[in-house]
Amino acid sequence: MKQIVNTGNEADSWKGYTLEELYMRRATIYARREIEKYRLSLATENMRKSTPALGGPSGLMSKAGGWISYLEYGFVAYKMMRRLMPFFRGKKK
C-alpha cells in the first residue's frame, strides 16, 4: 500500500533550486510566452484576413477604430475638466 502521509524525510532532503536551474526555468517560460504570442498574432491575422468586415481599410472595425480613438480623447478631456473646474471656479463669499 502506498504511504499517503509525508514523513518529513523527503522535504528535508530538498535544498531548493540552483541558480542554473532557475535560469533554465526562466528561459523556458520566456520561450513559451514568445511562442504563444506568435501563435496568437498568427491566429488574429488569419481571422482578420478571412473576415471581410474586420480587415482592410474598408472594414467595419477599422472605421469604428477611428471613432473609438476620438471618443477616448473626448472622454479623457471630460474627466480632466470635471477635476479641474472646481479650481477655476474659486470660492464665492
N, C-alpha and C positions, 0 to 999 in steps of 0.2 A: 504494500500500500504506500502511496506517495505521501510524504510528510507535508502538511499544509502550513503548519506553524513554523516561522523562521526562528532558528535557534540563536541567531546573532553572530555566528562564526563567519558566515558569508559576508555580512555587512561590514564586519571589522577588517576583512582582508582587502576590501576595495579602497584604494587610496585616492581615487579621482582620476581625471584625465591629465595626460601630459600636455605640454604646450603644443607639441607637434600634432597630437590628436585633435586638439581644439582648432588648430589652423586647418586641418583637413576637413573637419566637420563644417567649419565656416565656409571654406571654398566649395564644398559640396552643396550647401544650402544656397550660396550665391549663384552657382551654376544652374541649379534647379529653377531658381527665381527668374534668371535671364531666359532660360528655355521657355518657361511658361509665359513670360511677357511676349516673346517672339511668337509663340503659338496663338496667343490672344490677338496680337496685331494681325496675323495672317487670317484668323477667323473673321475679324471685323472687316478687313479689307475684302475678303471674299463675299461677305454679306452685303457690303456696300456696292460691290460690282454687280451682284446678282439681283439686287432690289433697285429698280429704276427710281423709285420715289426718294431713296436715300442718297444716291450717288450723283456725281456730276454737278456742274454749275446750275443746271436747271432743276435739280432735285428739290424736293419739299424741305428736307432738313437743312440744306444749305441756305434756302431762303429764310426759313424760320430762325436759323442760327444768326443771321444778321440782325433780325429784330430782337432776339434774346439779348444780344450784347447791348443794344440801345436801352432795353428795359432794365438791364442790370445797372447801367450808368445812371439812369433816372432814379432807380430805387436807392442807390448809394447816395446820390445828391439829396434826395428827400430825407433820408436818415440823418445826413450831416446837417441839413438845415433845421431839422427838429431839435437837434442837440445844440446848435449854435444860436438859434433865435432867442432863447432866454438871456443870453449875454448881451445882445444888441438892444433888447427892449429896455433894459435898465429898470431901476426901482422908481416907482411913482410915489411921491409923498404928498 
